[in-house]
Amino acid sequence: MTDLVALAKRLITYDTSEREAIHEAAGFIRGWLEARGIDAVEEGARGLPVLRAEVGPEGVPTVVLHGHLDVVPGHDEQFEPRLEGDRLFGRGAYDMKGALAAMLLVVAAMRDTEAVRVRLGIVADEESEEEQDRGSDHLVDAGFVGDFAITGEPTDLHIGVEAKGVLAVRLDVSGRAAHGATPWLGDNAVLKALDVFRSIESLPFARQSSELFDRPSINLGRIWGGDALNKVPDRCVIDVDIRYLPGQDPAEILEQVRALPDTEIANTFSRPPAIVDRESSFVLALREAAVPHHTEEPMSVGRDGASDAVSFLRVGVPAVEFGPRGGGHHGPEEWVSVSSLESYRGTLEHFLRGLPEHLEG
């Protein structure tokens, strides 16, 4: 466990919300793998590194372990990992440098295997808002696929067989300018934008649910409005992050938003939801490996966050999210459970070593 915690801590120290640190962290990982006799290849997507490595022979069941280096921005102290009891704190500890450290150790442990091929793919833009030329799509389009893929997003050792889709919408809300001393003569676009957001939360799509999700997620992420203190703002722009349910139609959601008064859709960013067959032999094998760490069904949750698993799903590769326990991702006190990291590492290795026999059975 000491090696696992030390490696997770080292990865956390890189502020991989910044390009320079992303390249430094990628260099560290490449060197770590090569020091253990594992060739690592670095390519790029939009100037960001895409790493890949693999162990095991051809012609056997192939599993892709998939992760991301990048994190959302944090304060300086969040890149100084600290251990308190069973909790390792730091930006990216849970999302997903802890899981990435475990995956690295698993690949190293499997380098002499002859019964399964393990591929490791690491991207640096999972948290980005770019829709084109994404790192995970680059891996898939380059043929770096397998029979099954596991992406190490936070799931508390549950197997994420579904994840919400993303529909990010930039809205331009119009008002009427007036002097700040007589605001009643104007129509404040900033205040109207807040009303628009509340209206989105009340649209029909926002009240729907599914088997694994009680509702879509809707967040007001950014707002710009006003160009002078003494002027009623006549224009406000807001970015709304909608995570919609599997089965919902993003085009229909946009139609509902478009019907709101004095509101124009400026642009959008979208990614589809992730859905994988729960009866896949690979999913069932992973479930079998995960069951000892649960008192409940390990496939009983859906992921509220979007998933890069869709890059694999779009070419027919079954892919799930599966990561360690923790909390606070994207928040000020992000942490991952140290004991859970060891359980996670052990579960992955147990799954990989037992996979050929499971498939034969």
N, C-alpha and C positions, 0 to 999 in steps of 0.2 A: 504493500500500500504506500510505502514511503516514496518509491519511484513515481507512482501515479500522482500523488499530491505534489511532489516537487515539479513534475512536468506541467501539471495544470497551473501551478503558481507561475512558472516561467512564461507560459503562454499569456496569462493575465497581465503580466508586466508590460506587454506591448499594447500601446494605444492604437488598436487597429480600427479606430474610426478615422484614422489619417492614412493617406497613401504611403508615406515614407515608412511608417511603422508596419504597415501591411507587408511591404516588401521585405523588411527586416525579419518579421516573424516567419514569412515564407522561406527565407534563407535559412533560418534556424531549423525549421522542420525538415527541409531538404537535407541539411547537414546531419541532423539527428538520424534520419533514415539511412543515409549513406554510411554513417558510422557503424551501422548494424548490418551492413552488407546488402541493403535494399536500394536498388536504383530508383531515383526520383526524377521525374521530368517536370520542368516548369514551362508552361506556356502562358498565354495571356488573353484576356478579354477586356477591351476598352482600357488597356494599360494596366490592368490589375492581374496579379498572378493567379494561375490555375495549376494546381499541383496534382500529379497522379503517380501512383506507385502500385506495384502488384507483386504478389508472391503465389507460388503454386503452379502446377503444370496446366497446359491446355487440355481440353477434352474432358474436363470434370465439371461438376456444378460450380458456378461462378457467382459470387456475392460481391456487390459494391457497398463499401462503407463510405458514406458521403457526409461531409461536414463543411462548415464555413468558418473562416478566420475573422471576418469583420464583425464589429460590434457597433451599437448606436453610441453616440458621444456620451462621455461621462466626465466627472470631475477628476482632477489629478489624483486625489487620494484613492479613487476607485481602481486605479491601476497599480496600487500597492496592496497585493493580496494579504489577507490576514485570516488566521485560523482561530476560531472560537469554538471549542468543543468539537462537535461533529460538523460544523459549518465552515466552509471555505468561502469567504466573502471576496468580491471583486467584480469589476465589469467584465461580463462574458463568462463568469464562473458557471452559470446555469445555461446560458445561451451563447455559444455552446462549447467553450474551451475545455470544460471539464470532460465532456463527452469526447471531444477531439483527442485529448490526452489519452483517454482509455482506448480509443480506436487505434492510436499509434502503437500502444503497447500490445494490443491484440494482433495487429499486423506483424509486429516483430516476433511475437510468440508463434505465429503460424507460418513463418518463413520456410520451414522444413517440411511442411505438409505435402502429401502427394494425393490426397483424396478430395481436396476442394481448392479452388482458386479464389483468392481474396484480393479485391482491388480497392484501393483507397483514393478517393477523389476529394480534393479540398478547393473550395472557391473563396472569393474575397468580396462578393457583392450580394450576398443573400439579403442584407438589410437595405439595399439600395432601392431607389424608385425607378430605375431604368427598366424599360420594357424589352429592349432589343439587345442582342449580343450579350446575354447573361452567361456567367461562368458555368452554371450547371447545364445550360443548353449547349455550350461549347463542348463540355465533356461528352454529352450524349451524341452530338452531331459528329464528333471525332471517333465514335464507335466505342467509347469507354463505358460499356454497359455490361450486363450480365443476366443471369436468370432471376435475380432478385436484388433489391437495393434497400438499404437502411440509412436514413438520414437522422443524425443524432440530435434533433431538436428536443427541447424540454417536454417530457411526457410523464415524469414521475414513474418510470419503469412500466408504463402502460404502452400498448401498441396502438399507434394512431392510424386507424384504418380509414379515417375521414378527416379532412381539414377544410376549413372555409376558403372560399375564393376571395380575391381582392378586387374591389372596384374603388379606386381613388378618384375623386372628382374635384376639380377646381371650378368654383362657382363665382361669377361676377354679379354682385348685387348692386342695383342702381337706386339712388335716392335723389334728393334735390338740395342744392347748396343754399346756404343763407349765412348771415353774420352770426358768429358765436354768441353775441349778446341777445339775439332774438331767435333761439333755436326753434320756436314754435312756427316760424315762417318757412322752415326747411323740412326735409324728410331725411333723417339721419340714417345713412346706408349701413353704418356699423351696427346700430341697434337692429336694423332690419335683417342684417346677416345673422345675428343671433337668433332672431325669430325664424329665419329660414332653416337654420340648423335644427331648432326644436320641431319645426314642421316635418323635417326629414325623419326625425325619430318617431313621428306619429303616422307616417305613410303606411299603407297596407303591408308592404313587404317586411317592414320592421317588426310587425306583430306576428310573423309566422314562426313556426318551430319545426323541428324534425326529431328523429329518434335520438340522436346524440347531441343535439343543440337546442337550447330553449329559445334562442332568438339570434338574429344577426348582431354583429358588433358594429357600432357607429361612433366614430370619434372625430371631434373638431381638432385637427392637428395644427393648423396655422391660420392666421388672420392678418390681413393688411388693410388699413383704411385710414383715410384722412391725410391731408397734406399741409394743414395749418391749424394751430391751436385755436384761433379765433374764427374758424369756419366750420359750419355744419358739413360733414363729409358727404359727398354725393356719389361715392363709389367705394365699395368694399369687396375684397377678394378673400374667399375662404377655401381651405383645402379640407375636404371631408373624406375620412378613411372608412369605407364600408367593407366589412368582411361578411360576405353573403353565404347563405347555406347551400350545400350540395342540393341540386334540384331547382334552385331559384334561377331565373333568367336575368342576367345583368342588363340586357336590353330593355326588359320590362321595368327594372329598377330605374334606369335612366329616364324612361318615359314618365314615371311617377315624379321624379325630381324635376324634370323639364316643365311639368305643369305648374310648378310653384310660381306665383306672380313676381314680376320684377327681378327674375333670376335667369341668368344665362350660363350654360355649361361652356366653360372656356376650353378645357381639355380633360382627358381621363387617362388612367393607367389601370390595366386589369390583368389578373392572372386567374386561371380557372381553379375550382376546388379540386381536392384530391380525394379519390375514392378507389379503394383496392378490394378485391375479392377476399372476404374473410375465410373462404374455404380453400384458398391457395395452399399448396403443400408447404411452401416456404413460410407463409404466415403462420400456419399451424405448428410448424417446427419451432419458430421463434416463440410462439405462445407457450409451447411445452417447456422451453428453456426459461421463460419468465415466470411461470406459475409458482415456483417455490418462493418467490419474493413477494407474493401477494396473498391477501385473504379474500380478495374479490376477483371477478373476471378481469383479466388484464387487457381485454379488447373492448371495454365498456365505455370508453371516452372518445370524443372527437377533439381535434385540435382547433382552437379558436384562431390561431395564427395561420397565415398562409404557409404553403409548403413547397420547397424546391423539388419535392418528390414528383411534382407534375411533369418535370422535365423527363423523368424516366417513364412515367405512366403514358405520356403521349406517344412513345414508341413501343408500347406494349410490355414494358418491364414492370412487374408488380413491385411497388415501393411503399414503404411505411415510414412513419416517424417513430423513433424509439430512443429515449434518452433518460438520464438519471433523475433522481429526485432533487428538488430545490425550490427556490422561489425568488420573487422580486426582479425577474428579468425586465430590463429596460428601466428599472427603478433605482433609487439611491442605495438600497441595501440588497443587492443581488447576491445570492449564495447558492452553493450546491452542497449536498450532503456527501461527506467524505466516505462514509460506509456505503452509501448508495453508489458512489463511483466504482468502488470495488465490486459491488454486486453487478453493476452494469458491465464492467470489463469481463467478469466471470461469465455472465449470461451470454455475451457475444461469443466468447471463445467456446463455451459449451454448445451453443447453437451451431457454430461453424464446424466443430469437430464431429458433432453428431448428425450433421445434415445428410451426408451420403447414406447412412443407415436408415434415417427417417424416410428419405425419398424412396429407397428400395422397399421399405415396409409399406 
